[in-house]
Amino acid sequence: MVDVSQAWGEPVSRRAMERVVDFKSALGLFSQHLAAEKGRSPETVRAYVADLVAFAQHLETTWQVTHVTQVDRFHVRGFLAEQFGRIKKISVGRKLASIRTFFRFLVREKVVTANPAAGIRAPKRDKPLPRALSVDDMDRFFSRNTDMGKRDSAIFELLYSSGLRISELTGLKVQDIDLKSGWVRVLGKGSKERYVPVGSRAAHALVSYLPFREVLAAMQPGAGRSNRLFLNSRGRPLSSRSVRRILKAHLDTAGLTRDASPHTFRHSFASHLLQGGADLRSIQELLGHASLSTTQRYTRVDLGRLMEVYDRAHPRSSAVRGEGSNEHK
């Protein structure tokens, strides 16, 4: 049981709750509910209490609100807005969850008629992207793994060549590869189909791998043979987990100790295309993103390079800057 007496007074009984609706009394009963009925750990209850203490202090200081029946959506939104910039988004979301759970309990106990936090969305968490390997890192990876084997070489050449998701790679079937035309058919998120080019090195690696794949496939009886492109040593479809494990071994061989995953190859694919002059719309199509904003997250472009592209592409940009500078000479 969490002792909230210092901040909130002694926990109250349900009978007392019928008469008192101040925050101290309400939180006392709420903490009892979390510990006794919900079985929450002392640490979890302390976290709820800390979030709600901060909320109550904000209400009393900013709005002179001291009773739970006075709280509305405006108060909750104001409190959350105050937190932005001071704490991480994930912490803001946790405080909202604490407030929502608290008032859900009060609604159940008929202390309040509605939950003022209901319908308020938590801020979207920032999704950190894996760092892209540099072009030199990618060259180092392949040059130092010349004996990685035909299958592994085909896997990583294709990941980097075509920017596939790991699930897309492991889901490929033999008939999805058209080496003559240089395309791979990919079934992406939401079962959306797209065609992505296969680079010459990836194509060469696949040509070398396909006969070996037949050897692996033969390990399974005819009816049990898989048509998946990438198989394990027992002739069964290779899993995403196995690809991650294999990649780690090859990263160690190349001396690339930084954290990297199959998704890092996808991010590197997009970043290197952008550095080479590809436009975002084309990269969006290649990656299979429904929204261009998602592609922009994958392709971090420094403002200096954007300015260079703008100056080079816009017919009046350099002229305007030049004229502006001459006027003040």
URSULLIN-V802056 format. One record per residue. N is the residue number from 0. RES is the residue in one letter. SS is DSSP state (~ for helix, > for strand, _ for the rest). PHI is phi in degrees with one decimal (* if undefined). OMEGA is omega as a letter, one per 40 degrees, with the letter a starting at -180 (* if undefined). Layout:
n:N res:RES ss:SS phi:PHI omega:OMEGA
n:N res:RES ss:SS phi:PHI omega:OMEGA
This chain:
n:0 res:M ss:_ phi:* omega:i
n:1 res:V ss:_ phi:-85.1 omega:i
n:2 res:D ss:_ phi:-85.9 omega:a
n:3 res:V ss:_ phi:-106.9 omega:a
n:4 res:S ss:~ phi:-64.9 omega:a
n:5 res:Q ss:~ phi:-65.8 omega:a
n:6 res:A ss:~ phi:-94.0 omega:a
n:7 res:W ss:~ phi:-127.4 omega:a
n:8 res:G ss:_ phi:86.2 omega:a
n:9 res:E ss:_ phi:-70.2 omega:i
n:10 res:P ss:_ phi:-56.6 omega:a
n:11 res:V ss:_ phi:-110.9 omega:i
n:12 res:S ss:_ phi:-83.6 omega:i
n:13 res:R ss:~ phi:-64.8 omega:i
n:14 res:R ss:~ phi:-63.9 omega:i
n:15 res:A ss:~ phi:-65.9 omega:a
n:16 res:M ss:~ phi:-63.1 omega:i
n:17 res:E ss:_ phi:-66.1 omega:a
n:18 res:R ss:_ phi:-106.3 omega:a
n:19 res:V ss:_ phi:-117.5 omega:a
n:20 res:V ss:_ phi:-127.3 omega:i
n:21 res:D ss:> phi:-77.3 omega:a
n:22 res:F ss:~ phi:-61.9 omega:a
n:23 res:K ss:~ phi:-59.9 omega:a
n:24 res:S ss:~ phi:-67.5 omega:a
n:25 res:A ss:~ phi:-62.5 omega:a
n:26 res:L ss:~ phi:-70.5 omega:i
n:27 res:G ss:~ phi:-60.5 omega:i
n:28 res:L ss:~ phi:-69.4 omega:i
n:29 res:F ss:~ phi:-64.2 omega:i
n:30 res:S ss:~ phi:-66.0 omega:i
n:31 res:Q ss:~ phi:-62.4 omega:i
n:32 res:H ss:~ phi:-62.0 omega:a
n:33 res:L ss:~ phi:-64.4 omega:a
n:34 res:A ss:~ phi:-76.3 omega:a
n:35 res:A ss:~ phi:-84.3 omega:a
n:36 res:E ss:~ phi:-88.1 omega:a
n:37 res:K ss:_ phi:-91.1 omega:i
n:38 res:G ss:_ phi:68.7 omega:a
n:39 res:R ss:_ phi:-72.4 omega:a
n:40 res:S ss:_ phi:-71.6 omega:i
n:41 res:P ss:~ phi:-55.9 omega:i
n:42 res:E ss:~ phi:-64.0 omega:i
n:43 res:T ss:~ phi:-65.9 omega:i
n:44 res:V ss:~ phi:-64.0 omega:i
n:45 res:R ss:~ phi:-60.7 omega:a
n:46 res:A ss:~ phi:-65.5 omega:i
n:47 res:Y ss:~ phi:-60.6 omega:a
n:48 res:V ss:~ phi:-60.5 omega:a
n:49 res:A ss:~ phi:-61.4 omega:i
n:50 res:D ss:~ phi:-63.6 omega:a
n:51 res:L ss:~ phi:-74.9 omega:i
n:52 res:V ss:~ phi:-62.2 omega:i
n:53 res:A ss:~ phi:-62.0 omega:i
n:54 res:F ss:~ phi:-64.6 omega:a
n:55 res:A ss:~ phi:-64.3 omega:i
n:56 res:Q ss:~ phi:-63.9 omega:i
n:57 res:H ss:~ phi:-62.4 omega:a
n:58 res:L ss:~ phi:-62.7 omega:a
n:59 res:E ss:~ phi:-70.9 omega:a
n:60 res:T ss:~ phi:-72.9 omega:a
n:61 res:T ss:~ phi:-87.9 omega:a
n:62 res:W ss:~ phi:-120.4 omega:a
n:63 res:Q ss:_ phi:56.6 omega:i
n:64 res:V ss:_ phi:-95.7 omega:a
n:65 res:T ss:_ phi:-125.1 omega:a
n:66 res:H ss:> phi:-117.7 omega:a
n:67 res:V ss:~ phi:-63.3 omega:a
n:68 res:T ss:~ phi:-73.4 omega:a
n:69 res:Q ss:~ phi:-90.3 omega:a
n:70 res:V ss:_ phi:-79.1 omega:i
n:71 res:D ss:_ phi:-129.6 omega:a
n:72 res:R ss:~ phi:-60.2 omega:a
n:73 res:F ss:~ phi:-60.6 omega:i
n:74 res:H ss:~ phi:-66.1 omega:a
n:75 res:V ss:~ phi:-64.3 omega:i
n:76 res:R ss:~ phi:-62.0 omega:i
n:77 res:G ss:~ phi:-63.8 omega:i
n:78 res:F ss:~ phi:-64.2 omega:a
n:79 res:L ss:~ phi:-65.3 omega:i
n:80 res:A ss:~ phi:-62.3 omega:i
n:81 res:E ss:~ phi:-66.1 omega:a
n:82 res:Q ss:~ phi:-77.9 omega:a
n:83 res:F ss:> phi:-60.9 omega:a
n:84 res:G ss:_ phi:89.1 omega:a
n:85 res:R ss:_ phi:-96.8 omega:i
n:86 res:I ss:> phi:-132.0 omega:a
n:87 res:K ss:_ phi:-69.3 omega:a
n:88 res:K ss:~ phi:-58.7 omega:a
n:89 res:I ss:~ phi:-64.5 omega:i
n:90 res:S ss:~ phi:-74.9 omega:i
n:91 res:V ss:~ phi:-62.5 omega:i
n:92 res:G ss:~ phi:-62.8 omega:i
n:93 res:R ss:~ phi:-66.6 omega:i
n:94 res:K ss:~ phi:-63.9 omega:i
n:95 res:L ss:~ phi:-62.8 omega:i
n:96 res:A ss:~ phi:-62.9 omega:i
n:97 res:S ss:~ phi:-63.9 omega:a
n:98 res:I ss:~ phi:-64.9 omega:a
n:99 res:R ss:~ phi:-62.9 omega:a
n:100 res:T ss:~ phi:-65.8 omega:i
n:101 res:F ss:~ phi:-60.2 omega:a
n:102 res:F ss:~ phi:-75.8 omega:i
n:103 res:R ss:~ phi:-63.0 omega:i
n:104 res:F ss:~ phi:-64.4 omega:a
n:105 res:L ss:~ phi:-67.3 omega:i
n:106 res:V ss:~ phi:-65.5 omega:i
n:107 res:R ss:~ phi:-61.3 omega:i
n:108 res:E ss:_ phi:-84.5 omega:i
n:109 res:K ss:_ phi:62.6 omega:i
n:110 res:V ss:_ phi:-81.7 omega:i
n:111 res:V ss:_ phi:-125.0 omega:a
n:112 res:T ss:_ phi:-93.0 omega:a
n:113 res:A ss:_ phi:-147.9 omega:i
n:114 res:N ss:_ phi:-92.6 omega:a
n:115 res:P ss:_ phi:-68.2 omega:i
n:116 res:A ss:_ phi:-95.2 omega:a
n:117 res:A ss:_ phi:-66.2 omega:i
n:118 res:G ss:_ phi:85.4 omega:i
n:119 res:I ss:_ phi:-84.6 omega:a
n:120 res:R ss:_ phi:-83.1 omega:i
n:121 res:A ss:_ phi:-72.1 omega:i
n:122 res:P ss:_ phi:-62.5 omega:i
n:123 res:K ss:_ phi:-65.8 omega:i
n:124 res:R ss:_ phi:-74.5 omega:i
n:125 res:D ss:_ phi:-68.4 omega:i
n:126 res:K ss:_ phi:-100.0 omega:a
n:127 res:P ss:_ phi:-65.8 omega:i
n:128 res:L ss:_ phi:-96.4 omega:i
n:129 res:P ss:_ phi:-65.1 omega:i
n:130 res:R ss:_ phi:-67.2 omega:i
n:131 res:A ss:_ phi:-74.6 omega:i
n:132 res:L ss:_ phi:-71.9 omega:i
n:133 res:S ss:_ phi:-72.4 omega:i
n:134 res:V ss:~ phi:-59.7 omega:i
n:135 res:D ss:~ phi:-63.8 omega:i
n:136 res:D ss:~ phi:-62.6 omega:a
n:137 res:M ss:~ phi:-66.2 omega:i
n:138 res:D ss:~ phi:-61.0 omega:i
n:139 res:R ss:~ phi:-65.2 omega:a
n:140 res:F ss:~ phi:-59.0 omega:a
n:141 res:F ss:~ phi:-77.3 omega:a
n:142 res:S ss:~ phi:-70.0 omega:a
n:143 res:R ss:_ phi:-95.1 omega:i
n:144 res:N ss:_ phi:-121.7 omega:a
n:145 res:T ss:_ phi:-66.9 omega:a
n:146 res:D ss:_ phi:-108.7 omega:a
n:147 res:M ss:_ phi:-70.9 omega:a
n:148 res:G ss:_ phi:101.7 omega:a
n:149 res:K ss:~ phi:-64.0 omega:a
n:150 res:R ss:~ phi:-66.2 omega:a
n:151 res:D ss:~ phi:-64.7 omega:i
n:152 res:S ss:~ phi:-61.5 omega:i
n:153 res:A ss:~ phi:-65.1 omega:a
n:154 res:I ss:~ phi:-61.0 omega:a
n:155 res:F ss:~ phi:-80.6 omega:i
n:156 res:E ss:~ phi:-65.1 omega:a
n:157 res:L ss:~ phi:-71.2 omega:i
n:158 res:L ss:~ phi:-58.2 omega:a
n:159 res:Y ss:~ phi:-76.7 omega:a
n:160 res:S ss:~ phi:-70.8 omega:a
n:161 res:S ss:~ phi:-120.0 omega:i
n:162 res:G ss:_ phi:64.9 omega:a
n:163 res:L ss:_ phi:-78.1 omega:i
n:164 res:R ss:_ phi:-71.3 omega:a
n:165 res:I ss:~ phi:-61.8 omega:i
n:166 res:S ss:~ phi:-67.0 omega:i
n:167 res:E ss:~ phi:-69.3 omega:i
n:168 res:L ss:~ phi:-64.0 omega:a
n:169 res:T ss:~ phi:-69.9 omega:i
n:170 res:G ss:_ phi:-89.2 omega:a
n:171 res:L ss:_ phi:-63.4 omega:i
n:172 res:K ss:> phi:-108.7 omega:a
n:173 res:V ss:~ phi:-56.5 omega:a
n:174 res:Q ss:~ phi:-73.4 omega:i
n:175 res:D ss:~ phi:-78.9 omega:a
n:176 res:I ss:> phi:-98.1 omega:i
n:177 res:D ss:> phi:-118.2 omega:a
n:178 res:L ss:_ phi:-71.4 omega:i
n:179 res:K ss:_ phi:-65.2 omega:i
n:180 res:S ss:_ phi:-88.9 omega:i
n:181 res:G ss:_ phi:80.8 omega:a
n:182 res:W ss:> phi:-130.4 omega:i
n:183 res:V ss:> phi:-126.1 omega:i
n:184 res:R ss:> phi:-88.1 omega:a
n:185 res:V ss:> phi:-119.2 omega:i
n:186 res:L ss:> phi:-104.0 omega:a
n:187 res:G ss:_ phi:-93.5 omega:a
n:188 res:K ss:~ phi:-61.0 omega:a
n:189 res:G ss:~ phi:66.9 omega:a
n:190 res:S ss:~ phi:57.3 omega:i
n:191 res:K ss:_ phi:-82.9 omega:a
n:192 res:E ss:> phi:-93.3 omega:i
n:193 res:R ss:> phi:-147.6 omega:i
n:194 res:Y ss:> phi:-115.6 omega:a
n:195 res:V ss:> phi:-124.0 omega:i
n:196 res:P ss:> phi:-64.3 omega:i
n:197 res:V ss:_ phi:-111.9 omega:a
n:198 res:G ss:_ phi:-65.3 omega:a
n:199 res:S ss:~ phi:-62.2 omega:a
n:200 res:R ss:~ phi:-69.3 omega:i
n:201 res:A ss:~ phi:-66.9 omega:i
n:202 res:A ss:~ phi:-62.2 omega:i
n:203 res:H ss:~ phi:-62.4 omega:i
n:204 res:A ss:~ phi:-64.6 omega:i
n:205 res:L ss:~ phi:-69.0 omega:i
n:206 res:V ss:~ phi:-59.5 omega:i
n:207 res:S ss:~ phi:-71.2 omega:a
n:208 res:Y ss:~ phi:-80.1 omega:a
n:209 res:L ss:~ phi:-55.7 omega:i
n:210 res:P ss:~ phi:-62.1 omega:i
n:211 res:F ss:~ phi:-66.7 omega:i
n:212 res:R ss:~ phi:-61.6 omega:i
n:213 res:E ss:~ phi:-62.2 omega:i
n:214 res:V ss:~ phi:-64.6 omega:i
n:215 res:L ss:~ phi:-64.1 omega:a
n:216 res:A ss:~ phi:-63.3 omega:a
n:217 res:A ss:_ phi:-67.7 omega:i
n:218 res:M ss:_ phi:-70.9 omega:i
n:219 res:Q ss:_ phi:-102.9 omega:i
n:220 res:P ss:_ phi:-61.1 omega:a
n:221 res:G ss:~ phi:-47.3 omega:a
n:222 res:A ss:~ phi:-70.6 omega:a
n:223 res:G ss:~ phi:-97.3 omega:a
n:224 res:R ss:_ phi:-67.7 omega:i
n:225 res:S ss:_ phi:-92.2 omega:i
n:226 res:N ss:_ phi:-96.9 omega:i
n:227 res:R ss:> phi:-66.4 omega:a
n:228 res:L ss:_ phi:-69.4 omega:a
n:229 res:F ss:_ phi:-107.7 omega:a
n:230 res:L ss:> phi:-119.5 omega:i
n:231 res:N ss:_ phi:-88.9 omega:a
n:232 res:S ss:_ phi:-67.8 omega:i
n:233 res:R ss:_ phi:-102.6 omega:i
n:234 res:G ss:_ phi:81.7 omega:i
n:235 res:R ss:_ phi:-103.9 omega:a
n:236 res:P ss:> phi:-55.5 omega:i
n:237 res:L ss:_ phi:-74.1 omega:a
n:238 res:S ss:_ phi:-90.3 omega:i
n:239 res:S ss:~ phi:-62.0 omega:i
n:240 res:R ss:~ phi:-61.8 omega:i
n:241 res:S ss:~ phi:-66.4 omega:i
n:242 res:V ss:~ phi:-62.7 omega:i
n:243 res:R ss:~ phi:-63.4 omega:a
n:244 res:R ss:~ phi:-65.3 omega:i
n:245 res:I ss:~ phi:-64.3 omega:a
n:246 res:L ss:~ phi:-61.2 omega:a
n:247 res:K ss:~ phi:-58.0 omega:a
n:248 res:A ss:~ phi:-63.2 omega:a
n:249 res:H ss:~ phi:-73.8 omega:i
n:250 res:L ss:~ phi:-65.4 omega:i
n:251 res:D ss:~ phi:-63.0 omega:i
n:252 res:T ss:~ phi:-61.2 omega:a
n:253 res:A ss:~ phi:-80.1 omega:a
n:254 res:G ss:_ phi:76.8 omega:i
n:255 res:L ss:_ phi:-98.1 omega:a
n:256 res:T ss:_ phi:-83.4 omega:a
n:257 res:R ss:_ phi:-64.9 omega:i
n:258 res:D ss:_ phi:-64.3 omega:i
n:259 res:A ss:_ phi:-149.7 omega:a
n:260 res:S ss:_ phi:-138.9 omega:i
n:261 res:P ss:~ phi:-55.2 omega:i
n:262 res:H ss:~ phi:-69.3 omega:i
n:263 res:T ss:~ phi:-61.4 omega:i
n:264 res:F ss:~ phi:-64.7 omega:i
n:265 res:R ss:~ phi:-64.4 omega:i
n:266 res:H ss:~ phi:-66.0 omega:i
n:267 res:S ss:~ phi:-64.6 omega:i
n:268 res:F ss:~ phi:-53.9 omega:a
n:269 res:A ss:~ phi:-67.6 omega:a
n:270 res:S ss:~ phi:-65.0 omega:a
n:271 res:H ss:~ phi:-72.0 omega:i
n:272 res:L ss:~ phi:-63.6 omega:a
n:273 res:L ss:~ phi:-64.0 omega:i
n:274 res:Q ss:~ phi:-62.2 omega:i
n:275 res:G ss:_ phi:-83.4 omega:i
n:276 res:G ss:_ phi:107.9 omega:i
n:277 res:A ss:_ phi:-69.0 omega:i
n:278 res:D ss:_ phi:-88.0 omega:a
n:279 res:L ss:~ phi:-62.3 omega:a
n:280 res:R ss:~ phi:-62.6 omega:i
n:281 res:S ss:~ phi:-66.5 omega:i
n:282 res:I ss:~ phi:-64.3 omega:i
n:283 res:Q ss:~ phi:-57.7 omega:i
n:284 res:E ss:~ phi:-63.9 omega:a
n:285 res:L ss:~ phi:-65.5 omega:a
n:286 res:L ss:~ phi:-80.5 omega:a
n:287 res:G ss:_ phi:77.9 omega:i
n:288 res:H ss:_ phi:-83.9 omega:i
n:289 res:A ss:_ phi:-75.2 omega:a
n:290 res:S ss:_ phi:-120.1 omega:i
n:291 res:L ss:~ phi:-66.7 omega:a
n:292 res:S ss:~ phi:-63.1 omega:i
n:293 res:T ss:~ phi:-66.3 omega:i
n:294 res:T ss:~ phi:-63.0 omega:a
n:295 res:Q ss:~ phi:-64.3 omega:i
n:296 res:R ss:~ phi:-68.2 omega:a
n:297 res:Y ss:~ phi:-78.8 omega:a
n:298 res:T ss:_ phi:-121.7 omega:i
n:299 res:R ss:_ phi:-78.8 omega:a
n:300 res:V ss:_ phi:-112.9 omega:i
n:301 res:D ss:_ phi:-74.9 omega:a
n:302 res:L ss:~ phi:-63.0 omega:i
n:303 res:G ss:~ phi:-60.8 omega:i
n:304 res:R ss:~ phi:-68.9 omega:i
n:305 res:L ss:~ phi:-60.8 omega:i
n:306 res:M ss:~ phi:-65.9 omega:i
n:307 res:E ss:~ phi:-62.9 omega:i
n:308 res:V ss:~ phi:-62.9 omega:a
n:309 res:Y ss:~ phi:-63.7 omega:a
n:310 res:D ss:~ phi:-61.9 omega:a
n:311 res:R ss:~ phi:-77.2 omega:a
n:312 res:A ss:~ phi:-97.7 omega:a
n:313 res:H ss:_ phi:-87.1 omega:a
n:314 res:P ss:_ phi:-64.4 omega:a
n:315 res:R ss:_ phi:-115.9 omega:a
n:316 res:S ss:~ phi:-65.6 omega:a
n:317 res:S ss:~ phi:-64.6 omega:a
n:318 res:A ss:~ phi:-62.8 omega:a
n:319 res:V ss:~ phi:-63.3 omega:a
n:320 res:R ss:~ phi:-66.9 omega:i
n:321 res:G ss:~ phi:-66.5 omega:i
n:322 res:E ss:~ phi:-64.9 omega:a
n:323 res:G ss:~ phi:-63.5 omega:a
n:324 res:S ss:~ phi:-73.2 omega:a
n:325 res:N ss:~ phi:-73.0 omega:a
n:326 res:E ss:~ phi:-62.1 omega:a
n:327 res:H ss:_ phi:-99.0 omega:i
n:328 res:K ss:_ phi:-79.6 omega:*
